Amino acid sequence: MKLTRRGFAGAVAAAGFTEFAFAQRANIGGAAPKDTVWLNANEFPDGPPAAAITAMQRVIGESNRYHYREFNDFYKAIAASEGLKGDQVLIGAGSSEVLHSAVDVFTSPTRPFITCWPTFEAGPELAAVEGHKVVKLPLSSSYASDVKKLVAEAEKAGGGLIYICNPNNPTGAITTKQDLAWTVENLPKNTTLLVDEAYLHFNVSPDTESAMKYVHQGKDVIVMRTFSKIYGMAGLRAGFVAARPDLIAKLEPYRNNVISIVAVRAVLAALDLGPKMIDERRQKIARTRGELCAWLKEKKISYIDPQANFMMVDAKRDIKQMAPALLAKGVAVGRPFPPYNTMMRVTIGTDADMAKFRGALSETLSV
Ligand SMILES: Cc1ncc(COP(=O)(O)O)c(C=O)c1O
């Protein structure tokens, strides 16, 4: 199947997790000039850490084997990086794969996938395609999950899967640690909380924290993480969920595949670097993000306070027209996220990428 513009235009609603579904979601229309900067998919601008690249180069010649015998240690290493045991994690080809398992296991035609909207769409889209119930609620006034409403819906349905993306994609807003604590304390019967922390590494606000402590406490909480974002490994496909062993045992049969040994070795090498590498990458993105915020303020362009490696900028114009106009200038931004039809999601790239974004936005808005 070739990804043509006609293919995109004629395709049915993207259903979940295939390459084509992701590409269709990211599509903003129009031809991209050769030197386009890609600020549309929340990827990290630098590659994987150098040690991970070396580890991958070393193993490529051995990729004739599955390397099954290494997986036990791989599970243990990922679990240990969070102070957990091997049976408290499930690794997937990207966190998408384990999100898929969670939708399969914890939602049904009567047990809804409950989320605030807009958010990362793969989960609710898959649940809908499977004929499972989906409840989409408005985000709070701070563009984060409205936890009171999420819990009330789960109560009403007699259970389900509550999905909180923290920070939320596409708004970049955080769910506070108080709201997370309240949700865990008030989880209705038959309800599991899935906290997607794909972007938590980029947060610098003391107002939120990881939900991993609730996994340690044995609550009905699943925490999802990915190596696609701050680790710079989106194309390698590795992510995981952490949860109580009985929850992991339920998810495990729904996994589809074996992780590539190249990804395994890259992740192990990156984990070996410890928190310093993550701290440096976080600081770099936070600095570039801060500079963009300062420039937007100066230009009187409003935005949602960002805590991820992307941010929502209010162009006060329809993004359906703005995004192709920026693409023609060699800057790819995110697609529209209704109902925020005038806001564009911009990934934080390199300083040069952001300079090009500022130039293109200035020209387009005449500011
Ligand atoms: C919030 C969120 N969760 C999960 C994912 C899936 O990432 P991956 O499958 O690469 O781990 C993405 C991808 O952009 C995302 O934005």
The ligand as an SDF file (V2000), in Angstrom:
LIG
                    3D

 16 16  0  0  0  0  0  0  0  0999 V2000
    0.4610   10.2820   24.4480 C   0  0  0  0  0  0  0  0  0  0  0  0
    1.0860    9.2300   23.6070 C   0  0  0  0  0  0  0  0  0  0  0  0
    1.1040    7.9880   24.0680 N   0  0  0  0  0  0  0  0  0  0  0  0
    1.6490    7.0020   23.3550 C   0  0  0  0  0  0  0  0  0  0  0  0
    2.1980    7.2360   22.1260 C   0  0  0  0  0  0  0  0  0  0  0  0
    2.7220    6.0770   21.3610 C   0  0  0  0  0  0  0  0  0  0  0  0
    4.0620    6.0900   21.2330 O   0  0  0  0  0  0  0  0  0  0  0  0
    4.9150    4.8000   20.9100 P   0  0  0  0  0  0  0  0  0  0  0  0
    4.0380    3.7290   20.3930 O   0  0  0  0  0  0  0  0  0  0  0  0
    5.8980    5.2700   19.9170 O   0  0  0  0  0  0  0  0  0  0  0  0
    5.5270    4.4120   22.2170 O   0  0  0  0  0  0  0  0  0  0  0  0
    2.2020    8.5240   21.5910 C   0  0  0  0  0  0  0  0  0  0  0  0
    2.7890    8.7960   20.2800 C   0  0  0  0  0  0  0  0  0  0  0  0
    2.8960    9.8870   19.8000 O   0  0  0  0  0  0  0  0  0  0  0  0
    1.6040    9.5490   22.3550 C   0  0  0  0  0  0  0  0  0  0  0  0
    1.5450   10.8030   21.9050 O   0  0  0  0  0  0  0  0  0  0  0  0
  1  2  1  0
  2  3  1  0
  2 15  2  0
  3  4  2  0
  4  5  1  0
  5  6  1  0
  5 12  2  0
  6  7  1  0
  7  8  1  0
  8  9  2  0
  8 10  1  0
  8 11  1  0
 12 13  1  0
 12 15  1  0
 13 14  2  0
 15 16  1  0
M  END
$$$$
